[in-house]
Amino acid sequence: MKLSVEISKYPLHQDYIPFIKGFIDRLNEYDDLKVITNTLSTQIFGDYDLVMSVLSTEIKRSYEEFGKAIFVCKFLNGDLSPQ
């Protein structure tokens, strides 16, 4: 099953850009995911189990490394990535 996720990260830190950039850079290290970033959010496309596993790992890592942050996610069944 394929999954599409739109995710926005809001670090509760004055210098927030490195926190967001680090998260996006780590997502891009997963070869089996398609990651598209724009000024408002990051979209992730891939196999359901992989996407959920990666999000679990990377959100946890963000909390451990950078502290408090808000993640806003939208999940949709299927691959809605632009062709």
C-alpha positions, -999 to 999 in steps of 0.1 A, spaced: 0 0 0 13 35 -9 10 65 14 12 103 9 20 125 38 22 163 41 42 173 72 51 207 87 76 210 116 74 240 140 104 239 164 97 259 195 131 275 193 142 310 182 167 297 157 143 273 140 157 270 105 186 245 113 160 223 131 137 221 101 166 217 76 181 189 95 148 170 96 143 174 58 179 165 51 175 132 70 142 124 52 161 128 19 186 102 29 160 74 25 163 62 -11 129 45 -12 110 77 -4 101 105 -26 104 138 -7 92 172 -21 98 203 -1 82 237 -6 81 268 16 51 256 36 56 219 41 73 187 31 55 159 12 66 123 16 55 95 -8 63 58 -5 53 24 9 30 28 39 52 7 63 84 25 53 69 60 55 54 53 90 87 38 102 108 67 89 84 93 105 85 75 138 123 73 138 129 109 126 103 126 148 117 108 178 152 118 168 141 154 164 126 155 199 158 139 214 182 162 196 163 195 195 136 194 222 101 207 218 85 210 184 51 207 168 45 184 139 14 188 117 7 159 94 -19 150 68 -20 114 56 -37 101 25 -39 66 12 -22 62 -22 7 79 -40 -3 114 -50 32 125 -60 35 146 -92 45 125 -122 
